[in-house]
């Protein structure tokens, strides 16, 4: 335990988005990290600096402050999260890429108002730790170094971003492929150099930690996602009701749903004609009348598109299983952990299970072939015993791998804190001098965001 004489940390958390409302994987991850830091006796204060494009961002600020006791939330600075819905910002990003060699993953977050607001935050007080909540936030690493030269800088990524770009490039053809390949190379250089330029790297999975070591030769620390839960009473769902929950604009989700609706759902309905599927999530584009544009492949008998659902608990508790047909992506699939938290059995793909130490058939069913996936869905939907066994295995998985204590221990190791005294031992590594952003790698900005 930390002694009364031990120093307590002042932390500035820099986020390229908002943690509230926690409706997407990135927001849920950020909220988890903030709660872990706020729960640690070694931490005196957390100041959150964040960006938002929402008109009600001040209400979200207040709700987040209520959700994380002790969190000091600065007024979110306006900045487009979805760049191509704010086209007036695109020329700036294109200019940075063409003239300065700044990759999209960094240039997207560059703006004079953000820089000025962050500069004020850094000048207002001394921080022991500056926590960069994404690779994009590293666009401002030189400013952090200049303003807070003694601070320990932590990079906390939710994916290996250059791998996401490589997946995007592999789907392109012709000139778009050439541009995407150049952007992938630029993103990889920026990510590698940023990993080497900070004192500590937090990874969302052991797989990502290994990727960071291979990419940059750094030893990242896996910080597990904290998933608190209360066991549901044994209440199996006797009806073949299925659900899907996820961001409906993220390409791995969209590709997976396309595959499931075209190739898996017909098999399910052949065996269970009364089966239904509710698809819930934000991100669908809207037509000029404001009506959500639903992909044609999702328009199948028994499938209902719910869109954004504010309270997901009734949906979870009324479903025999959650289907998570994810194709591509990286990090971990927080939707699986959320399903475990709500006691909902999961059927997913290998990409959906990646990053999590799941034993197939125990915590979740993992299938890649349409017929096998459909058979598992039918098995879970028609067996109360199978639902109960998967539910209990999911709870046990969260207890083993996603407790608050495990996350606190990981953060202590990440920051070089002595768990007995709370004092810092080797908090700062030897400073590595590096010029950011990295130059070169071609020019051009492509509409990656619409697929990513």
Secondary structure, DSSP 4 states (H G I P E B T S, - for coil): ---TTS--EEEEEEESS---S--SHHHHHHHHHHHHHHH-TTEEEEEEEEEE--TTHHHHHHHHHHHSTTEEEPPPEE--SSGGGSGGGHHHHHHIIIII---HHHHTT--HHHHHHHHHHHHHS--SEEEE-SSGGGGGHHHHHHH-TTSEEEEE-SS-HHHHHHHHHHT--HHHHHHHHHHHHHHHHHHHHHHHHSSEEEESSHHHHHHHHHHHS---EE-PPP----PPPS----S-EEEEES-TTSHHHHHHHHHIIIIIHHHHHHH-TT-EEEEE-S---B-TTS-B---GGG--TTEEEEE--S--HHHHHT-SEEEE---S--S--HHHHHHHHTT--EEE-HHHHTTS-PPBTTTBEE--SHHHHHHHHHHHHT-HHHHHHHHHHHHHHHHHHS-HHHHHHHHHHHHTB-TTT--BSS-S-------SSPP-S------GGGT-
